[in-house]
Amino acid sequence: MRGSTDALVAAALLMLLVSPALLMLLLSPAASDMYEQETRRMFVKWKAKYKITYKYTGEEECRYALFKNARRIVARYKGARVTTTGLNGLGAHASEEVLQGEGVQIGEGSYEEETRRMFVGWKAKYKKTYRDVGEEECRYMLFKGNRRVVVDLNAAAAGKTAYGLNQFGDLTKEEVRESCDGEMEGKLSALCQAAVAGYAGVHLRPIRSQVCWCITSELKQTKSGGSAIPGDEAHMQI
């Protein structure tokens, strides 16, 4: 009996050694919950420190999502010794708000108009609704920033295909990581992966490989070269 028990224990340990993913699966729920609680506490302190208040509940939740995403980015940079700083007063701002169109000033007015129109069509397509105007504007800023990534991806594709934002188009990278079904991986062509590997991306930051299978969809092309999906028009260059 003792021998069989030892064998089971050894087998279990071997399984964990062979499959780190299984170990993460066992540990991640509690770790994720602790991380969430800690980030919520940090967000409360951060708001108090910078005297930041939000008028709408939905907007505050969206800003918290941005804050959580920023915390992950800062932690990654600290690990890489890129920076030793923490989150400042812009910690809950979308990149569009922080950079204010840096590097894309030419045609920025038309880009804004086009993106606003696309956002309306995208919301209808994916039946997106928001709790309040504050949340909608916050999510629009994320949509606008994600669209820039898609524009860069299409530039790298050089007309061979076109990509558009899917249902994850208004999420932060952190939310995408939490929400994107792993089964989606590999559903797009190898061209997308090649474009990611060979293109610097928006604001000189590399486009992450998850873009190819999480926030974009490959569009069907009409004979004229336009998108067959009304409102996407992600093949447009700016």
Backbone hydrogen bonds, N-H to C=O, Kabsch-Sander energy under -0.5 kcal/mol:
donor,donor_aa,acceptor,acceptor_aa,energy
5,T,1,M,-2.0
6,D,2,R,-2.6
7,A,3,G,-2.0
8,L,4,S,-2.0
9,V,5,T,-2.5
10,A,6,D,-2.7
11,A,7,A,-2.4
12,A,8,L,-2.4
13,L,9,V,-2.6
14,L,10,A,-2.5
15,M,11,A,-2.2
16,L,12,A,-1.9
17,L,13,L,-2.1
18,V,14,L,-2.7
19,S,15,M,-2.4
22,L,19,S,-0.7
23,L,19,S,-1.4
24,M,20,P,-2.4
25,L,21,A,-2.1
26,L,22,L,-1.9
27,L,23,L,-1.9
28,S,24,M,-3.3
31,A,27,L,-1.8
32,S,28,S,-3.5
33,D,29,P,-2.1
34,M,30,A,-2.3
35,Y,31,A,-2.4
36,E,32,S,-2.3
37,Q,33,D,-2.3
38,E,34,M,-2.6
39,T,35,Y,-2.5
40,R,36,E,-2.3
41,R,37,Q,-2.1
42,M,38,E,-2.3
43,F,39,T,-2.3
44,V,40,R,-1.9
45,K,41,R,-2.1
46,W,42,M,-2.8
47,K,43,F,-2.5
48,A,44,V,-2.0
49,K,45,K,-2.7
50,Y,46,W,-2.2
51,K,48,A,-0.7
52,I,47,K,-2.5
60,E,56,Y,-1.9
61,E,57,T,-2.0
62,C,58,G,-2.0
63,R,59,E,-2.7
64,Y,60,E,-2.3
65,A,61,E,-2.0
66,L,62,C,-1.8
67,F,63,R,-2.4
68,K,64,Y,-2.9
69,N,65,A,-2.0
70,A,66,L,-2.6
71,R,67,F,-2.5
72,R,68,K,-1.8
73,I,69,N,-2.0
74,V,70,A,-2.7
75,A,71,R,-2.3
76,R,72,R,-1.9
77,Y,73,I,-2.4
78,K,74,V,-2.6
79,G,75,A,-2.1
80,A,76,R,-1.5
81,R,78,K,-1.3
82,V,77,Y,-3.1
83,T,77,Y,-0.7
91,G,88,N,-1.8
93,H,90,L,-2.0
97,E,94,A,-0.9
98,V,94,A,-2.0
99,L,95,S,-3.0
100,Q,96,E,-1.2
102,E,99,L,-0.5
104,V,101,G,-2.4
108,E,105,Q,-2.0
111,Y,107,G,-2.1
112,E,108,E,-2.3
113,E,109,G,-2.1
114,E,110,S,-2.6
115,T,111,Y,-2.6
116,R,112,E,-2.5
117,R,113,E,-2.0
118,M,114,E,-2.5
119,F,115,T,-2.5
120,V,116,R,-1.6
121,G,117,R,-1.8
122,W,118,M,-3.0
123,K,119,F,-2.5
124,A,120,V,-1.8
125,K,121,G,-2.4
126,Y,122,W,-2.2
127,K,124,A,-0.7
128,K,123,K,-2.6
136,E,132,D,-2.0
137,E,133,V,-2.2
138,C,134,G,-1.9
139,R,135,E,-2.8
140,Y,136,E,-2.1
141,M,137,E,-1.8
142,L,138,C,-1.4
143,F,139,R,-2.5
144,K,140,Y,-3.0
145,G,141,M,-2.0
146,N,142,L,-2.6
147,R,143,F,-2.2
148,R,144,K,-1.4
149,V,145,G,-1.2
150,V,146,N,-1.7
151,V,147,R,-2.7
152,D,148,R,-2.3
153,L,149,V,-2.3
154,N,150,V,-2.7
155,A,151,V,-2.0
156,A,152,D,-2.0
157,A,153,L,-1.7
158,A,154,N,-0.9
158,A,155,A,-0.5
159,G,154,N,-0.8
160,K,157,A,-1.9
164,G,217,S,-2.4
166,N,215,I,-1.7
169,G,166,N,-1.9
171,L,168,F,-1.7
176,V,172,T,-2.4
177,R,173,K,-2.4
178,E,174,E,-1.7
179,S,175,E,-2.3
180,C,176,V,-3.1
184,M,181,D,-2.4
185,E,182,G,-1.4
187,K,184,M,-1.9
192,C,189,S,-1.0
193,Q,189,S,-0.9
194,A,190,A,-2.4
195,A,191,L,-2.4
196,V,192,C,-2.2
197,A,193,Q,-2.1
198,G,194,A,-1.7
199,Y,195,A,-0.8
199,Y,196,V,-0.6
204,L,201,G,-1.4
205,R,202,V,-2.1
207,I,199,Y,-0.7
208,R,206,P,-0.5
211,V,208,R,-1.9
212,C,209,S,-1.4
213,W,210,Q,-1.1
214,C,210,Q,-1.8
215,I,210,Q,-0.5
216,T,211,V,-0.9
217,S,164,G,-2.8
219,L,162,A,-2.8
222,T,226,G,-2.9
225,G,222,T,-1.6
228,A,220,K,-2.3
232,D,229,I,-1.8
233,E,229,I,-0.7
236,M,233,E,-1.5
